[in-house]
Amino acid sequence: MTKNWYPIINYKKCIGCMACVNFCEHGVYTKKNDKPFVKNGKNCIDQCTGCEPICPMKAITHHGANNVKNKTSKCSCSNCGPSCDC
């Protein structure tokens, strides 16, 4: 877990489907005003982007993603599978 890697939600794109909230096992998200909210960004697993591909509106990016040169999986989520690009 790291403070340099966390999800960012684009609320102009977000439709409030809560797919990210339901997906993440690490308590990163919560629901606030009928939208997902990053409550515990420090709980996000370094280089895990599992919530990005499940967002139907592509409203999630990750802080620190531009600095990743060799993306290797450090995520141990049971949710991560074929749709995860960790």
ROLOZA-541997 format. One record per atom (N, C-alpha, C): residue number from 1; residue in one letter; x, y, z. Coordinates in pm, whole numbers. Layout:
BEGIN
@resi = NUM | resn = a | c1 = X | c2 = Y | c3 = Z $
...
//
This chain:
BEGIN
@resi = 1 | resn = m | c1 = 85 | c2 = -118 | c3 = 0 $
@resi = 1 | resn = m | c1 = 0 | c2 = 0 | c3 = 0 $
@resi = 1 | resn = m | c1 = 89 | c2 = 124 | c3 = 0 $
@resi = 2 | resn = t | c1 = 41 | c2 = 226 | c3 = -67 $
@resi = 2 | resn = t | c1 = 127 | c2 = 341 | c3 = -85 $
@resi = 2 | resn = t | c1 = 50 | c2 = 471 | c3 = -90 $
@resi = 3 | resn = k | c1 = 115 | c2 = 579 | c3 = -51 $
@resi = 3 | resn = k | c1 = 50 | c2 = 709 | c3 = -62 $
@resi = 3 | resn = k | c1 = 74 | c2 = 772 | c3 = -198 $
@resi = 4 | resn = n | c1 = 159 | c2 = 710 | c3 = -279 $
@resi = 4 | resn = n | c1 = 189 | c2 = 762 | c3 = -412 $
@resi = 4 | resn = n | c1 = 108 | c2 = 695 | c3 = -521 $
@resi = 5 | resn = w | c1 = 16 | c2 = 609 | c3 = -486 $
@resi = 5 | resn = w | c1 = -68 | c2 = 536 | c3 = -582 $
@resi = 5 | resn = w | c1 = -209 | c2 = 531 | c3 = -527 $
@resi = 6 | resn = y | c1 = -302 | c2 = 593 | c3 = -595 $
@resi = 6 | resn = y | c1 = -441 | c2 = 589 | c3 = -551 $
@resi = 6 | resn = y | c1 = -532 | c2 = 627 | c3 = -668 $
@resi = 7 | resn = p | c1 = -659 | c2 = 584 | c3 = -663 $
@resi = 7 | resn = p | c1 = -751 | c2 = 613 | c3 = -772 $
@resi = 7 | resn = p | c1 = -801 | c2 = 757 | c3 = -767 $
@resi = 8 | resn = i | c1 = -829 | c2 = 808 | c3 = -886 $
@resi = 8 | resn = i | c1 = -888 | c2 = 941 | c3 = -902 $
@resi = 8 | resn = i | c1 = -1014 | c2 = 922 | c3 = -984 $
@resi = 9 | resn = i | c1 = -1125 | c2 = 975 | c3 = -936 $
@resi = 9 | resn = i | c1 = -1253 | c2 = 961 | c3 = -1005 $
@resi = 9 | resn = i | c1 = -1285 | c2 = 1091 | c3 = -1079 $
@resi = 10 | resn = n | c1 = -1315 | c2 = 1078 | c3 = -1207 $
@resi = 10 | resn = n | c1 = -1359 | c2 = 1192 | c3 = -1288 $
@resi = 10 | resn = n | c1 = -1511 | c2 = 1199 | c3 = -1273 $
@resi = 11 | resn = y | c1 = -1558 | c2 = 1292 | c3 = -1191 $
@resi = 11 | resn = y | c1 = -1701 | c2 = 1300 | c3 = -1163 $
@resi = 11 | resn = y | c1 = -1784 | c2 = 1352 | c3 = -1280 $
@resi = 12 | resn = k | c1 = -1720 | c2 = 1408 | c3 = -1381 $
@resi = 12 | resn = k | c1 = -1792 | c2 = 1448 | c3 = -1501 $
@resi = 12 | resn = k | c1 = -1833 | c2 = 1325 | c3 = -1582 $
@resi = 13 | resn = k | c1 = -1756 | c2 = 1216 | c3 = -1567 $
@resi = 13 | resn = k | c1 = -1786 | c2 = 1092 | c3 = -1638 $
@resi = 13 | resn = k | c1 = -1863 | c2 = 992 | c3 = -1552 $
@resi = 14 | resn = c | c1 = -1843 | c2 = 995 | c3 = -1422 $
@resi = 14 | resn = c | c1 = -1900 | c2 = 897 | c3 = -1330 $
@resi = 14 | resn = c | c1 = -2053 | c2 = 901 | c3 = -1329 $
@resi = 15 | resn = i | c1 = -2115 | c2 = 783 | c3 = -1341 $
@resi = 15 | resn = i | c1 = -2261 | c2 = 773 | c3 = -1339 $
@resi = 15 | resn = i | c1 = -2313 | c2 = 718 | c3 = -1205 $
@resi = 16 | resn = g | c1 = -2222 | c2 = 691 | c3 = -1112 $
@resi = 16 | resn = g | c1 = -2262 | c2 = 643 | c3 = -980 $
@resi = 16 | resn = g | c1 = -2308 | c2 = 498 | c3 = -976 $
@resi = 17 | resn = c | c1 = -2254 | c2 = 415 | c3 = -1064 $
@resi = 17 | resn = c | c1 = -2296 | c2 = 274 | c3 = -1069 $
@resi = 17 | resn = c | c1 = -2240 | c2 = 192 | c3 = -952 $
@resi = 18 | resn = m | c1 = -2137 | c2 = 241 | c3 = -887 $
@resi = 18 | resn = m | c1 = -2073 | c2 = 178 | c3 = -772 $
@resi = 18 | resn = m | c1 = -1997 | c2 = 50 | c3 = -805 $
@resi = 19 | resn = a | c1 = -1966 | c2 = 27 | c3 = -932 $
@resi = 19 | resn = a | c1 = -1889 | c2 = -91 | c3 = -969 $
@resi = 19 | resn = a | c1 = -1754 | c2 = -91 | c3 = -898 $
@resi = 20 | resn = c | c1 = -1691 | c2 = 23 | c3 = -888 $
@resi = 20 | resn = c | c1 = -1560 | c2 = 33 | c3 = -821 $
@resi = 20 | resn = c | c1 = -1572 | c2 = 4 | c3 = -671 $
@resi = 21 | resn = v | c1 = -1677 | c2 = 56 | c3 = -609 $
@resi = 21 | resn = v | c1 = -1699 | c2 = 35 | c3 = -466 $
@resi = 21 | resn = v | c1 = -1720 | c2 = -113 | c3 = -439 $
@resi = 22 | resn = n | c1 = -1800 | c2 = -178 | c3 = -522 $
@resi = 22 | resn = n | c1 = -1829 | c2 = -320 | c3 = -505 $
@resi = 22 | resn = n | c1 = -1710 | c2 = -408 | c3 = -539 $
@resi = 23 | resn = f | c1 = -1623 | c2 = -362 | c3 = -627 $
@resi = 23 | resn = f | c1 = -1508 | c2 = -440 | c3 = -671 $
@resi = 23 | resn = f | c1 = -1395 | c2 = -442 | c3 = -569 $
@resi = 24 | resn = c | c1 = -1360 | c2 = -330 | c3 = -514 $
@resi = 24 | resn = c | c1 = -1240 | c2 = -316 | c3 = -431 $
@resi = 24 | resn = c | c1 = -1257 | c2 = -381 | c3 = -294 $
@resi = 25 | resn = e | c1 = -1166 | c2 = -472 | c3 = -263 $
@resi = 25 | resn = e | c1 = -1168 | c2 = -541 | c3 = -133 $
@resi = 25 | resn = e | c1 = -1085 | c2 = -471 | c3 = -26 $
@resi = 26 | resn = h | c1 = -1024 | c2 = -361 | c3 = -62 $
@resi = 26 | resn = h | c1 = -929 | c2 = -297 | c3 = 29 $
@resi = 26 | resn = h | c1 = -984 | c2 = -174 | c3 = 100 $
@resi = 27 | resn = g | c1 = -1112 | c2 = -148 | c3 = 86 $
@resi = 27 | resn = g | c1 = -1173 | c2 = -36 | c3 = 157 $
@resi = 27 | resn = g | c1 = -1130 | c2 = 101 | c3 = 107 $
@resi = 28 | resn = v | c1 = -1088 | c2 = 107 | c3 = -19 $
@resi = 28 | resn = v | c1 = -1045 | c2 = 234 | c3 = -77 $
@resi = 28 | resn = v | c1 = -1164 | c2 = 327 | c3 = -97 $
@resi = 29 | resn = y | c1 = -1275 | c2 = 270 | c3 = -143 $
@resi = 29 | resn = y | c1 = -1393 | c2 = 350 | c3 = -178 $
@resi = 29 | resn = y | c1 = -1504 | c2 = 343 | c3 = -74 $
@resi = 30 | resn = t | c1 = -1588 | c2 = 443 | c3 = -76 $
@resi = 30 | resn = t | c1 = -1713 | c2 = 443 | c3 = -2 $
@resi = 30 | resn = t | c1 = -1814 | c2 = 518 | c3 = -88 $
@resi = 31 | resn = k | c1 = -1939 | c2 = 514 | c3 = -49 $
@resi = 31 | resn = k | c1 = -2044 | c2 = 586 | c3 = -121 $
@resi = 31 | resn = k | c1 = -2070 | c2 = 719 | c3 = -51 $
@resi = 32 | resn = k | c1 = -2075 | c2 = 826 | c3 = -129 $
@resi = 32 | resn = k | c1 = -2100 | c2 = 959 | c3 = -73 $
@resi = 32 | resn = k | c1 = -2183 | c2 = 1037 | c3 = -175 $
@resi = 33 | resn = n | c1 = -2298 | c2 = 1083 | c3 = -134 $
@resi = 33 | resn = n | c1 = -2388 | c2 = 1159 | c3 = -223 $
@resi = 33 | resn = n | c1 = -2419 | c2 = 1082 | c3 = -352 $
@resi = 34 | resn = d | c1 = -2446 | c2 = 952 | c3 = -338 $
@resi = 34 | resn = d | c1 = -2481 | c2 = 864 | c3 = -450 $
@resi = 34 | resn = d | c1 = -2370 | c2 = 848 | c3 = -554 $
@resi = 35 | resn = k | c1 = -2247 | c2 = 872 | c3 = -515 $
@resi = 35 | resn = k | c1 = -2131 | c2 = 855 | c3 = -603 $
@resi = 35 | resn = k | c1 = -2022 | c2 = 784 | c3 = -523 $
@resi = 36 | resn = p | c1 = -1931 | c2 = 715 | c3 = -593 $
@resi = 36 | resn = p | c1 = -1816 | c2 = 658 | c3 = -521 $
@resi = 36 | resn = p | c1 = -1724 | c2 = 770 | c3 = -475 $
@resi = 37 | resn = f | c1 = -1658 | c2 = 747 | c3 = -365 $
@resi = 37 | resn = f | c1 = -1567 | c2 = 846 | c3 = -308 $
@resi = 37 | resn = f | c1 = -1443 | c2 = 772 | c3 = -258 $
@resi = 38 | resn = v | c1 = -1325 | c2 = 824 | c3 = -288 $
@resi = 38 | resn = v | c1 = -1200 | c2 = 763 | c3 = -241 $
@resi = 38 | resn = v | c1 = -1181 | c2 = 803 | c3 = -95 $
@resi = 39 | resn = k | c1 = -1214 | c2 = 711 | c3 = -7 $
@resi = 39 | resn = k | c1 = -1208 | c2 = 735 | c3 = 137 $
@resi = 39 | resn = k | c1 = -1070 | c2 = 703 | c3 = 195 $
@resi = 40 | resn = n | c1 = -1011 | c2 = 595 | c3 = 147 $
@resi = 40 | resn = n | c1 = -883 | c2 = 549 | c3 = 200 $
@resi = 40 | resn = n | c1 = -786 | c2 = 521 | c3 = 86 $
@resi = 41 | resn = g | c1 = -740 | c2 = 625 | c3 = 19 $
@resi = 41 | resn = g | c1 = -648 | c2 = 608 | c3 = -92 $
@resi = 41 | resn = g | c1 = -522 | c2 = 534 | c3 = -55 $
@resi = 42 | resn = k | c1 = -479 | c2 = 547 | c3 = 70 $
@resi = 42 | resn = k | c1 = -357 | c2 = 479 | c3 = 115 $
@resi = 42 | resn = k | c1 = -373 | c2 = 327 | c3 = 118 $
@resi = 43 | resn = n | c1 = -499 | c2 = 280 | c3 = 113 $
@resi = 43 | resn = n | c1 = -523 | c2 = 136 | c3 = 112 $
@resi = 43 | resn = n | c1 = -510 | c2 = 75 | c3 = -27 $
@resi = 44 | resn = c | c1 = -501 | c2 = 160 | c3 = -130 $
@resi = 44 | resn = c | c1 = -489 | c2 = 110 | c3 = -266 $
@resi = 44 | resn = c | c1 = -356 | c2 = 37 | c3 = -282 $
@resi = 45 | resn = i | c1 = -360 | c2 = -78 | c3 = -347 $
@resi = 45 | resn = i | c1 = -241 | c2 = -158 | c3 = -369 $
@resi = 45 | resn = i | c1 = -157 | c2 = -96 | c3 = -481 $
@resi = 46 | resn = d | c1 = -28 | c2 = -78 | c3 = -456 $
@resi = 46 | resn = d | c1 = 62 | c2 = -17 | c3 = -552 $
@resi = 46 | resn = d | c1 = 53 | c2 = -87 | c3 = -688 $
@resi = 47 | resn = q | c1 = 23 | c2 = -12 | c3 = -790 $
@resi = 47 | resn = q | c1 = 13 | c2 = -53 | c3 = -930 $
@resi = 47 | resn = q | c1 = -111 | c2 = -136 | c3 = -962 $
@resi = 48 | resn = c | c1 = -203 | c2 = -153 | c3 = -869 $
@resi = 48 | resn = c | c1 = -329 | c2 = -223 | c3 = -900 $
@resi = 48 | resn = c | c1 = -422 | c2 = -126 | c3 = -971 $
@resi = 49 | resn = t | c1 = -472 | c2 = -166 | c3 = -1084 $
@resi = 49 | resn = t | c1 = -568 | c2 = -85 | c3 = -1160 $
@resi = 49 | resn = t | c1 = -695 | c2 = -164 | c3 = -1186 $
@resi = 50 | resn = g | c1 = -724 | c2 = -259 | c3 = -1100 $
@resi = 50 | resn = g | c1 = -839 | c2 = -347 | c3 = -1120 $
@resi = 50 | resn = g | c1 = -972 | c2 = -276 | c3 = -1132 $
@resi = 51 | resn = c | c1 = -988 | c2 = -162 | c3 = -1069 $
@resi = 51 | resn = c | c1 = -1114 | c2 = -89 | c3 = -1076 $
@resi = 51 | resn = c | c1 = -1130 | c2 = -11 | c3 = -1206 $
@resi = 52 | resn = e | c1 = -1020 | c2 = 18 | c3 = -1275 $
@resi = 52 | resn = e | c1 = -1029 | c2 = 95 | c3 = -1399 $
@resi = 52 | resn = e | c1 = -1109 | c2 = 24 | c3 = -1508 $
@resi = 53 | resn = p | c1 = -1078 | c2 = -101 | c3 = -1542 $
@resi = 53 | resn = p | c1 = -1150 | c2 = -164 | c3 = -1653 $
@resi = 53 | resn = p | c1 = -1295 | c2 = -199 | c3 = -1622 $
@resi = 54 | resn = i | c1 = -1332 | c2 = -207 | c3 = -1494 $
@resi = 54 | resn = i | c1 = -1472 | c2 = -239 | c3 = -1463 $
@resi = 54 | resn = i | c1 = -1562 | c2 = -116 | c3 = -1463 $
@resi = 55 | resn = c | c1 = -1503 | c2 = 2 | c3 = -1470 $
@resi = 55 | resn = c | c1 = -1582 | c2 = 125 | c3 = -1476 $
@resi = 55 | resn = c | c1 = -1638 | c2 = 141 | c3 = -1617 $
@resi = 56 | resn = p | c1 = -1771 | c2 = 139 | c3 = -1632 $
@resi = 56 | resn = p | c1 = -1828 | c2 = 146 | c3 = -1767 $
@resi = 56 | resn = p | c1 = -1806 | c2 = 281 | c3 = -1835 $
@resi = 57 | resn = m | c1 = -1777 | c2 = 384 | c3 = -1758 $
@resi = 57 | resn = m | c1 = -1758 | c2 = 518 | c3 = -1814 $
@resi = 57 | resn = m | c1 = -1611 | c2 = 557 | c3 = -1823 $
@resi = 58 | resn = k | c1 = -1523 | c2 = 467 | c3 = -1785 $
@resi = 58 | resn = k | c1 = -1378 | c2 = 494 | c3 = -1785 $
@resi = 58 | resn = k | c1 = -1347 | c2 = 622 | c3 = -1707 $
@resi = 59 | resn = a | c1 = -1410 | c2 = 632 | c3 = -1589 $
@resi = 59 | resn = a | c1 = -1398 | c2 = 752 | c3 = -1506 $
@resi = 59 | resn = a | c1 = -1287 | c2 = 742 | c3 = -1401 $
@resi = 60 | resn = i | c1 = -1215 | c2 = 631 | c3 = -1399 $
@resi = 60 | resn = i | c1 = -1112 | c2 = 611 | c3 = -1297 $
@resi = 60 | resn = i | c1 = -973 | c2 = 606 | c3 = -1359 $
@resi = 61 | resn = t | c1 = -883 | c2 = 684 | c3 = -1302 $
@resi = 61 | resn = t | c1 = -741 | c2 = 677 | c3 = -1335 $
@resi = 61 | resn = t | c1 = -668 | c2 = 664 | c3 = -1201 $
@resi = 62 | resn = h | c1 = -539 | c2 = 650 | c3 = -1207 $
@resi = 62 | resn = h | c1 = -463 | c2 = 637 | c3 = -1083 $
@resi = 62 | resn = h | c1 = -350 | c2 = 739 | c3 = -1078 $
@resi = 63 | resn = h | c1 = -341 | c2 = 805 | c3 = -964 $
@resi = 63 | resn = h | c1 = -228 | c2 = 895 | c3 = -938 $
@resi = 63 | resn = h | c1 = -102 | c2 = 809 | c3 = -933 $
@resi = 64 | resn = g | c1 = -2 | c2 = 849 | c3 = -1007 $
@resi = 64 | resn = g | c1 = 123 | c2 = 775 | c3 = -1012 $
@resi = 64 | resn = g | c1 = 134 | c2 = 688 | c3 = -1136 $
@resi = 65 | resn = a | c1 = 26 | c2 = 671 | c3 = -1211 $
@resi = 65 | resn = a | c1 = 28 | c2 = 583 | c3 = -1328 $
@resi = 65 | resn = a | c1 = 124 | c2 = 631 | c3 = -1435 $
@resi = 66 | resn = n | c1 = 143 | c2 = 761 | c3 = -1449 $
@resi = 66 | resn = n | c1 = 234 | c2 = 813 | c3 = -1551 $
@resi = 66 | resn = n | c1 = 380 | c2 = 784 | c3 = -1518 $
@resi = 67 | resn = n | c1 = 407 | c2 = 752 | c3 = -1393 $
@resi = 67 | resn = n | c1 = 544 | c2 = 726 | c3 = -1352 $
@resi = 67 | resn = n | c1 = 581 | c2 = 578 | c3 = -1355 $
@resi = 68 | resn = v | c1 = 485 | c2 = 492 | c3 = -1387 $
@resi = 68 | resn = v | c1 = 510 | c2 = 349 | c3 = -1387 $
@resi = 68 | resn = v | c1 = 575 | c2 = 310 | c3 = -1520 $
@resi = 69 | resn = k | c1 = 696 | c2 = 257 | c3 = -1512 $
@resi = 69 | resn = k | c1 = 767 | c2 = 217 | c3 = -1633 $
@resi = 69 | resn = k | c1 = 749 | c2 = 69 | c3 = -1660 $
@resi = 70 | resn = n | c1 = 763 | c2 = -12 | c3 = -1559 $
@resi = 70 | resn = n | c1 = 750 | c2 = -156 | c3 = -1574 $
@resi = 70 | resn = n | c1 = 640 | c2 = -203 | c3 = -1481 $
@resi = 71 | resn = k | c1 = 520 | c2 = -212 | c3 = -1532 $
@resi = 71 | resn = k | c1 = 404 | c2 = -245 | c3 = -1450 $
@resi = 71 | resn = k | c1 = 407 | c2 = -393 | c3 = -1412 $
@resi = 72 | resn = t | c1 = 421 | c2 = -420 | c3 = -1285 $
@resi = 72 | resn = t | c1 = 420 | c2 = -557 | c3 = -1237 $
@resi = 72 | resn = t | c1 = 312 | c2 = -570 | c3 = -1133 $
@resi = 73 | resn = s | c1 = 250 | c2 = -684 | c3 = -1126 $
@resi = 73 | resn = s | c1 = 139 | c2 = -704 | c3 = -1035 $
@resi = 73 | resn = s | c1 = 187 | c2 = -718 | c3 = -892 $
@resi = 74 | resn = k | c1 = 131 | c2 = -636 | c3 = -806 $
@resi = 74 | resn = k | c1 = 155 | c2 = -648 | c3 = -664 $
@resi = 74 | resn = k | c1 = 21 | c2 = -670 | c3 = -594 $
@resi = 75 | resn = c | c1 = -83 | c2 = -683 | c3 = -672 $
@resi = 75 | resn = c | c1 = -217 | c2 = -694 | c3 = -619 $
@resi = 75 | resn = c | c1 = -248 | c2 = -840 | c3 = -587 $
@resi = 76 | resn = s | c1 = -308 | c2 = -861 | c3 = -472 $
@resi = 76 | resn = s | c1 = -345 | c2 = -997 | c3 = -433 $
@resi = 76 | resn = s | c1 = -496 | c2 = -1008 | c3 = -415 $
@resi = 77 | resn = c | c1 = -569 | c2 = -919 | c3 = -477 $
@resi = 77 | resn = c | c1 = -715 | c2 = -920 | c3 = -466 $
@resi = 77 | resn = c | c1 = -772 | c2 = -1049 | c3 = -521 $
@resi = 78 | resn = s | c1 = -873 | c2 = -1102 | c3 = -458 $
@resi = 78 | resn = s | c1 = -939 | c2 = -1219 | c3 = -517 $
@resi = 78 | resn = s | c1 = -1026 | c2 = -1173 | c3 = -634 $
@resi = 79 | resn = n | c1 = -1057 | c2 = -1044 | c3 = -640 $
@resi = 79 | resn = n | c1 = -1136 | c2 = -991 | c3 = -752 $
@resi = 79 | resn = n | c1 = -1056 | c2 = -981 | c3 = -880 $
@resi = 80 | resn = c | c1 = -926 | c2 = -965 | c3 = -868 $
@resi = 80 | resn = c | c1 = -844 | c2 = -946 | c3 = -988 $
@resi = 80 | resn = c | c1 = -843 | c2 = -1075 | c3 = -1068 $
@resi = 81 | resn = g | c1 = -872 | c2 = -1059 | c3 = -1192 $
@resi = 81 | resn = g | c1 = -878 | c2 = -1173 | c3 = -1283 $
@resi = 81 | resn = g | c1 = -859 | c2 = -1124 | c3 = -1423 $
@resi = 82 | resn = p | c1 = -927 | c2 = -1186 | c3 = -1519 $
@resi = 82 | resn = p | c1 = -910 | c2 = -1147 | c3 = -1661 $
@resi = 82 | resn = p | c1 = -938 | c2 = -1000 | c3 = -1691 $
@resi = 83 | resn = s | c1 = -1027 | c2 = -937 | c3 = -1614 $
@resi = 83 | resn = s | c1 = -1059 | c2 = -797 | c3 = -1643 $
@resi = 83 | resn = s | c1 = -962 | c2 = -701 | c3 = -1576 $
@resi = 84 | resn = c | c1 = -875 | c2 = -750 | c3 = -1491 $
@resi = 84 | resn = c | c1 = -780 | c2 = -665 | c3 = -1421 $
@resi = 84 | resn = c | c1 = -651 | c2 = -655 | c3 = -1500 $
@resi = 85 | resn = d | c1 = -596 | c2 = -536 | c3 = -1508 $
@resi = 85 | resn = d | c1 = -470 | c2 = -520 | c3 = -1579 $
@resi = 85 | resn = d | c1 = -357 | c2 = -480 | c3 = -1485 $
@resi = 86 | resn = c | c1 = -358 | c2 = -539 | c3 = -1366 $
@resi = 86 | resn = c | c1 = -249 | c2 = -514 | c3 = -1269 $
@resi = 86 | resn = c | c1 = -116 | c2 = -548 | c3 = -1329 $
//
